[in-house]
Amino acid sequence: MRHVGLVTGLLLAAFTPVAAPPAAAQDAERALAIAREVERVAADRVLWPGFDPLSFPLAIFAEGRTYLFRHPSPPEGFAPVAGAAPHVLAFEGRHPALVANTSIEIGGVTTATLLADGGPGEPSGVRDLAAVALHEAFHVFQRARHPGWVGNEADLLLYPVADAGLLGLRRRESAALRRALAAADEADAACWARLALEARRERFAAMDSAFSAYERLTELNEGLATYIQLRVAGRTTVDIPEMEFPPAAVRTRSYARKAPA
């Protein structure tokens, strides 16, 4: 009988789902805090028509583990986090799918991903990290609702970055935009914005339509996601460097943020 009891115990142990150890709940605090901030923002305001951040799964790598939130079919290797809500799962180490702040399929479901243990210069506060997570969740929304909102990256390979005339117009456009953002009143802002649009129209008319389409679509893709991120982070404007952007920084410019030093 003792042998039967031992065998039964071993079988039960083998087939019972293994929860993460109690200490995992403490280690998960950073990831849980980010997820709670995402939930708070989602409940507090509408960031974009039809965009519900909580309708998409989120994966966060923090404190040496990968945490998965709201995933309908978690892949093998994820276990419940003791002391956390039922929909919070953890994977020991960085899951192979998490290579960047992006969106990618995990368990057959497109999931927003966030690396919360970033390096120097990367966001570190809970609010800023939640803003990045919502940036990536918005990309998941875009792919589902607006699949055409993305530039053809192959066109970037042939983009005329060495054309001095086009670069001059781009820098005139950026300078006018920077002044519009810094203007003290609406009339001045409108005047500078009009000058920026004139330079943009002239520039787009002087280039192949594939390149102007690339810029417009990349602005729809990355520019709008960055807009969501800035709103969540509490920022009301963007940074346009006084010296503008390097000639080849066409994609970086679509985010309307400072180029790397």
N, C-alpha and C positions, 0 to 999 in steps of 0.2 A: 504493500500500500504506500509505503514511503517513496518507493521508486515511481509509482504512478503519480503521486503528488508532485514529485520533482519534475517529471516529464511534462505534466500539465502546466506547471509554473513556467517552464522554459518555453513551451508553445505559446502561452499567453504573452510572455515577454517579447517573443519573436514577432507576433502579429498585432501587437498594440502600437498605434502611432506614437512616435517618440517626440515629446514636446521639448522645446529648448530648455536648458536648465534655468532655475530661478534667477541666477545672476544675469542671464541674457536680458531680462526685463530692464535691469539697470544699464547694461551696455547699450540697449536699444533706445535710451532716452533721447539722444540726439535725433535719430531717425523719427521717433514718435513725435518729437516737438515740431519737426518740419512738417510731418503729415497733419498734425493738429492745426498748424498755421494755414496750410492749404485748405483744410476743411472750414476754418474760420472765415477765410477770404471768400470761399465759394458760397457760404451761407450769408455773408454780409452784403455782397453786391453782384451785379451782372457785369462781367468783364467784356463780354462780346455777345451779340444776339445769338441764341441757340447753343452757346458754349457752356456746358456743365462739366467742370473739371473732375467732379466725383464720379462721372460715368466712365472714366478711363482708369485702368490700373496704373500704379506708380511703383517703381523699384528704386530704392535708395541704398547706396553703399556707404556705410558709416561704421566706425569702431570695429573694423575687421569682419563685418558681416554684410550680407545683402538682405534687405528687408523688402517685403512685397506686400502691397496694400491693394485691396479691392480686386484681386485677380480671380476670375471665375473658374479657372482650371490650372492651378499652380503645377509646375513641372516637378519631377522627382528631385528630392534633395531639400525641399523647403518644409519646415516643421513649424507648428504653432509656437508663438512666443508666450511663455508663461507670464500671466499677469496682464497681458495686453488683450485688446479686443479680438474676437474670433477670426476676423479677416486679416490679421497681421501675422505674417509668416517670415521665417528667417532661414537663410542659407549660410553655412559656415564659409567665410572667405568671400572673395568677389566672384559673383556668378559670371561665367564666360561671356554672357550676353552684354554685360555692362562694361563698355569700353570708353564711354564718354557721356556727357550730358546730351541726350538725344532721344529718339524714340525708335524702338526696335521690337521685333516679335519675341515674346517669351511665352513658352507653352502655347504657341499658335495664336496669341492675342497681342495686338500692338500695344506696347506699354511705354509710358514715359519713364526715362531713366535719369538718375541724378547721382553724381559722385560728390558726396558731402565731405569727403576728406581731401579737398583740393589742395593744390600747391600755392606758393606765394602769388599774390595778386588775384587769387580766386575768391569769390564770396565766401564768408565764414559765418556770418550771423544767421540766425534761424529765419528771420524775415527775408533776407536777400536770397537764401537758399530756397525758400518756398517760392519766391518770385521766379527763380530759374526753373524749378519743377513745373510751375504753371506755364512758363514759356514752352517747355517741352510737351506738356499736356495739350497746349494749344496746337502744336504741330500735329498731334494725333487727330484732333478735331478737324484741322485743315485737310488732312489726307482723306478723311471720311466724307466731309461735306464739300470741299473745294479742291478736288485732286488736280485741277489745272493751275492752281496757285503755286507754281514752282518753275524756276528757270531751268533751261537746258544747260547743264554744266559743260557740255561739249562746246557750246558757243563761247564760253569764257576762254577756252584755249586759243581761240583765234581773235579775241577781242583786241582792237587796235590801241593797245596801251602806249605805243610809241608815237602816236599822232599828237604833235605839240598843239595843233589848233584845237582838237577835241579836249585835250587836257586843260588848256586855257579857259575854254567855255565851262568845263566842269568846275574849275576853281572859282570862276566868277559866280557860278550858281551856288556853290557852297558858301562863299563869302556873303552873298545876299541872304541866304538862309540863316547864317549865323547872326547877321544883323537883325533879321526879322524876329528871331527868338529873343534877342536882347533888347528889342525896342520897348520904349517906355509906354507907348500908347498904341491903340489899335490902328490908327491911321498910318503911323510910321511902319508898323509891322506889315500892314497890307501892301504898302509901297514896296518894301524890300522883298516881300513874297512874290509880287508881280514881276520884279526884276529877275528873281531866281527862276520863275517859270519861263520868262522870255529866253534866258540863257539855256535852259533845258530844252525848249522847243527848237532853238537854233542848233544845239548840239545833236539832238536826236535826228533832225532833218539831214545832218551832214554824215551820218553813219548808216551802215546797213541795218535794216529793220530787225534782223536777228539779234543784234546787240542791244538795241533799245528795248526789245521785248524781254531780253534776259534781265536787264535792269529793273523793268517794271514788275516782272514776275517774282524776282528775288526780293524786291521791296515788299510785295504782297506776302511772300512766304516768311522771310526773316524780319522784315521791318514791322509787320503786324505782331509777330510773336514777341519782338523786343518791346513794342508798345505795351503789350499785356504785362510783361516783366517789369517795366518801369512803373506802371500804375500800381502794381502790387508792392513794389519797393518804396512807394511814396514819392517818386520823382515825377516832376511835371515838365521836364524838358530833356533834350539830348545834348551830347557833347560833339561839336564839330570843331576839330583842331584848327587853330589859327593858320597853320601852314597847310591845311587841308590834308589829304591822304596821299600816300605814295602812288605813283601812276598805276601800278598793277593791283592796287587794293580795291578793285571794283566790287568784289563781294563784301568785303569788310565795310565799305561805305554804305551798303544797303542797310546795315544795322544802325547807321547814323550814330556811331560811337567812336571814341578815340581809338586810333590805330595803336598797336603794340609799340612800345618804345624800342 
